[in-house]
Amino acid sequence: MYPDHTPQRSVEVHQPIPIPSPVVHPAPVAPVQPGTVPTVASIVLPDGRVVTGYAIDPARPEPVTAKPAVSRTAVNVALGGVGFLAVCGGLLLLTSFIAALTAFIGQLIILAAVIFGGWIAIQVLGTSGGKGGTTVHIRKATFKRNHFHG
């Protein structure tokens, strides 16, 4: 069981000791009379029969605890806070909308400038060769006392 180089030890085995269960003697059951004897009630039905029985108290519901009244000031403060948050949110959305609209209009202006600039560049640098253009000979013109004479 043990390797050769270890000394053998004696092993002590402990057995569990069961705990005796306590003896329980049931208490004697004695009938107990109610403190008061309920009254017997008899009712005569319209057809002449008599019904006899014990009167039973109707079950009463537990009283409802009244909720504390909420003050009008607290309601007004809460509604005012909700209204203030709604206004702040609306102003934030309006500011964002105005900023987006401004950026959109700026981009439309830049697009129009690019398109118009391209149209002018095509007109000036185009190779149409003089179709329908006006030729002005500047060298023949003379200037005399701020008047142009052709």
BANUMAR-140229 format. One record per residue (C-alpha): chain; x, y, z; residue in three letters. Coordinates in Angstrom, 1 decimal, always signed. Each point is the difference from the previous one (the first is absolute). Last residue first. Layout:
+------+--------+--------+--------+-------+
| pase |      x |      y |      z | torse |
+------+--------+--------+--------+-------+
|    A |      X |      Y |      Z |   ALA |
...
+------+--------+--------+--------+-------+
This chain:
+------+--------+--------+--------+-------+
| pase |      x |      y |      z | torse |
+------+--------+--------+--------+-------+
|    A |  -15.0 | +103.8 |  -82.3 |   GLY |
|    A |   +0.1 |   +3.0 |   +2.2 |   HIS |
|    A |   -0.1 |   -0.4 |   +3.8 |   PHE |
|    A |   -0.3 |   +3.1 |   +2.0 |   HIS |
|    A |   +2.1 |   +0.7 |   +3.0 |   ASN |
|    A |   +1.6 |   +3.1 |   -1.6 |   ARG |
|    A |   +1.1 |   -1.9 |   -3.1 |   LYS |
|    A |   +0.5 |   -3.7 |   +0.0 |   PHE |
|    A |   +0.7 |   -1.7 |   -3.3 |   THR |
|    A |   -1.1 |   -3.4 |   -1.3 |   ALA |
|    A |   +1.9 |   -1.7 |   -2.8 |   LYS |
|    A |   +2.1 |   -2.1 |   +2.3 |   ARG |
|    A |   -3.0 |   -1.3 |   +1.9 |   ILE |
|    A |   -1.4 |   -1.9 |   -2.9 |   HIS |
|    A |   -3.2 |   -1.6 |   +1.5 |   VAL |
|    A |   -1.3 |   -3.3 |   -1.4 |   THR |
|    A |   -3.5 |   -1.0 |   +1.0 |   THR |
|    A |   -0.7 |   -3.7 |   +0.1 |   GLY |
|    A |   -2.6 |   -1.9 |   -2.0 |   GLY |
|    A |   +2.3 |   -2.8 |   -0.9 |   LYS |
|    A |   +3.5 |   +1.1 |   +0.7 |   GLY |
|    A |   +2.0 |   -3.3 |   +0.0 |   GLY |
|    A |   -2.2 |   -2.0 |   +2.3 |   SER |
|    A |   +3.1 |   -1.3 |   +1.8 |   THR |
|    A |   -1.3 |   +0.8 |   +3.5 |   GLY |
|    A |   +2.3 |   +1.9 |   +2.4 |   LEU |
|    A |   -2.3 |   +2.9 |   +0.7 |   VAL |
|    A |   -3.4 |   -1.7 |   -0.4 |   GLN |
|    A |   +1.1 |   -3.2 |   +1.6 |   ILE |
|    A |   +1.5 |   +1.9 |   +2.9 |   ALA |
|    A |   -3.2 |   +2.0 |   +0.4 |   ILE |
|    A |   -2.0 |   -3.2 |   +0.2 |   TRP |
|    A |   +2.4 |   -1.5 |   +2.5 |   GLY |
|    A |   -0.2 |   +3.1 |   +2.2 |   GLY |
|    A |   -3.8 |   -0.2 |   -0.2 |   PHE |
|    A |   +0.0 |   -3.7 |   +1.1 |   ILE |
|    A |   +2.6 |   +0.6 |   +2.7 |   VAL |
|    A |   -1.7 |   +3.1 |   +1.3 |   ALA |
|    A |   -3.4 |   -1.9 |   +0.0 |   ALA |
|    A |   +1.5 |   -2.8 |   +2.0 |   LEU |
|    A |   +1.6 |   +2.4 |   +2.4 |   ILE |
|    A |   -3.3 |   +1.7 |   +0.5 |   ILE |
|    A |   -1.8 |   -3.3 |   +0.5 |   LEU |
|    A |   +2.6 |   -1.1 |   +2.5 |   GLN |
|    A |   -0.5 |   +3.2 |   +2.0 |   GLY |
|    A |   -3.8 |   -0.6 |   -0.1 |   ILE |
|    A |   +0.5 |   -3.5 |   +1.4 |   PHE |
|    A |   +2.4 |   +1.2 |   +2.7 |   ALA |
|    A |   -2.6 |   +2.7 |   +1.1 |   THR |
|    A |   -2.8 |   -2.6 |   +0.0 |   LEU |
|    A |   +2.1 |   -2.4 |   +2.2 |   ALA |
|    A |   +0.8 |   +2.8 |   +2.5 |   ALA |
|    A |   -3.7 |   +1.1 |   +0.0 |   ILE |
|    A |   -1.2 |   -3.5 |   +0.7 |   PHE |
|    A |   +2.6 |   -0.6 |   +2.7 |   SER |
|    A |   -1.1 |   +3.3 |   +1.7 |   THR |
|    A |   -3.7 |   -1.1 |   -0.3 |   LEU |
|    A |   +0.7 |   -3.4 |   +1.5 |   LEU |
|    A |   +1.9 |   +1.6 |   +2.9 |   LEU |
|    A |   -2.8 |   +2.5 |   +0.5 |   LEU |
|    A |   -2.6 |   -2.9 |   +0.0 |   GLY |
|    A |   +2.0 |   -1.9 |   +2.6 |   GLY |
|    A |   +0.3 |   +3.0 |   +2.2 |   CYS |
|    A |   -3.8 |   +0.7 |   -0.3 |   VAL |
|    A |   -0.8 |   -3.6 |   +0.8 |   ALA |
|    A |   +2.4 |   +0.0 |   +3.0 |   LEU |
|    A |   -1.7 |   +3.2 |   +1.3 |   PHE |
|    A |   -3.4 |   -1.5 |   -0.4 |   GLY |
|    A |   +0.9 |   -3.1 |   +1.9 |   VAL |
|    A |   +1.5 |   +2.1 |   +2.8 |   GLY |
|    A |   -3.1 |   +2.2 |   +0.1 |   GLY |
|    A |   -2.2 |   -3.1 |   +0.2 |   LEU |
|    A |   +2.0 |   -1.2 |   +3.0 |   ALA |
|    A |   +0.0 |   +3.3 |   +1.7 |   VAL |
|    A |   -3.7 |   +0.4 |   -0.5 |   ASN |
|    A |   -0.7 |   -3.5 |   +1.4 |   VAL |
|    A |   +2.2 |   +0.7 |   +3.0 |   ALA |
|    A |   -1.7 |   +3.3 |   +0.6 |   THR |
|    A |   -3.5 |   -1.6 |   -0.3 |   ARG |
|    A |   +0.9 |   -2.3 |   +2.9 |   SER |
|    A |   -0.5 |   -3.7 |   -0.4 |   VAL |
|    A |   -2.5 |   -1.3 |   +2.5 |   ALA |
|    A |   +1.2 |   -3.0 |   +2.0 |   PRO |
|    A |   -1.7 |   -3.1 |   -1.2 |   LYS |
|    A |   -2.7 |   -1.2 |   +2.3 |   ALA |
|    A |   +0.5 |   -3.4 |   +1.5 |   THR |
|    A |   -2.8 |   -2.2 |   -1.1 |   VAL |
|    A |   -1.7 |   -1.7 |   +2.9 |   PRO |
|    A |   +0.2 |   -3.7 |   -0.2 |   GLU |
|    A |   -3.1 |   -1.6 |   -1.5 |   PRO |
|    A |   -2.6 |   -1.2 |   +2.4 |   ARG |
|    A |   -1.1 |   -3.5 |   -0.3 |   ALA |
|    A |   -3.7 |   -0.3 |   +0.9 |   PRO |
|    A |   -0.7 |   -1.2 |   +3.5 |   ASP |
|    A |   -1.6 |   -3.3 |   -0.2 |   ILE |
|    A |   -3.3 |   -0.7 |   +1.7 |   ALA |
|    A |   -0.4 |   -3.6 |   +0.9 |   TYR |
|    A |   -2.8 |   -2.0 |   -1.6 |   GLY |
|    A |   -3.7 |   -0.7 |   -0.2 |   THR |
|    A |   -2.0 |   +0.2 |   -3.2 |   VAL |
|    A |   -3.8 |   -0.3 |   +0.4 |   VAL |
|    A |   -2.2 |   -0.9 |   -2.9 |   ARG |
|    A |   -3.4 |   +1.9 |   -0.4 |   GLY |
|    A |   +0.2 |   +0.9 |   -3.7 |   ASP |
|    A |   +1.1 |   +3.5 |   +0.8 |   PRO |
|    A |   +3.0 |   -1.2 |   +1.9 |   LEU |
|    A |   +0.1 |   +0.1 |   +3.8 |   VAL |
|    A |   +3.5 |   +0.8 |   +1.3 |   ILE |
|    A |   +1.5 |   -1.5 |   +3.2 |   SER |
|    A |   +3.2 |   +1.3 |   +1.6 |   ALA |
|    A |   +2.1 |   -1.9 |   +2.5 |   VAL |
|    A |   +2.3 |   +2.2 |   +2.1 |   THR |
|    A |   +3.7 |   -0.8 |   +0.1 |   PRO |
|    A |   +1.2 |   -1.4 |   +3.3 |   VAL |
|    A |   +2.7 |   +2.2 |   +1.4 |   THR |
|    A |   +3.6 |   -0.9 |   +1.0 |   GLY |
|    A |   +0.1 |   -2.8 |   -2.4 |   PRO |
|    A |   +0.3 |   -3.5 |   +1.5 |   GLN |
|    A |   +3.4 |   -1.7 |   -0.2 |   VAL |
|    A |   +0.2 |   -3.7 |   -0.8 |   PRO |
|    A |   +3.1 |   -1.5 |   +1.5 |   ALA |
|    A |   +2.8 |   -1.4 |   -2.0 |   VAL |
|    A |   +2.7 |   -1.6 |   +2.1 |   PRO |
|    A |   +3.5 |   +1.2 |   -0.9 |   ALA |
|    A |   +2.0 |   -2.4 |   -2.1 |   PRO |
|    A |   +3.0 |   -1.5 |   +1.8 |   HIS |
|    A |   +3.1 |   +0.5 |   -2.0 |   VAL |
|    A |   +3.0 |   -2.2 |   +0.8 |   VAL |
|    A |   +3.2 |   +1.7 |   -1.0 |   PRO |
|    A |   +2.0 |   -1.6 |   -2.8 |   SER |
|    A |   +3.2 |   -1.8 |   +1.1 |   PRO |
|    A |   +3.1 |   +1.4 |   -1.5 |   ILE |
|    A |   +1.8 |   -2.5 |   -2.1 |   PRO |
|    A |   +3.7 |   -0.5 |   +0.8 |   ILE |
|    A |   +2.2 |   +0.3 |   -3.1 |   PRO |
|    A |   +2.9 |   -2.5 |   -0.1 |   GLN |
|    A |   +3.5 |   +1.3 |   +0.3 |   HIS |
|    A |   +2.8 |   -2.0 |   -1.7 |   VAL |
|    A |   +3.5 |   +0.3 |   +1.4 |   GLU |
|    A |   +2.8 |   -0.7 |   -2.4 |   VAL |
|    A |   +3.3 |   -1.1 |   +1.3 |   SER |
|    A |   +2.9 |   +1.5 |   -1.8 |   ARG |
|    A |   +2.5 |   -1.7 |   -2.3 |   GLN |
|    A |   +3.3 |   +1.6 |   -0.6 |   PRO |
|    A |   +0.6 |   +1.3 |   -3.5 |   THR |
|    A |   +2.9 |   -1.4 |   -2.2 |   HIS |
|    A |   -1.8 |   -3.1 |   -1.1 |   ASP |
|    A |   -3.1 |   +1.7 |   -1.5 |   PRO |
|    A |   -3.1 |   -0.4 |   +2.0 |   TYR |
|    A |   -2.8 |   -2.5 |   -0.9 |   MET |
+------+--------+--------+--------+-------+
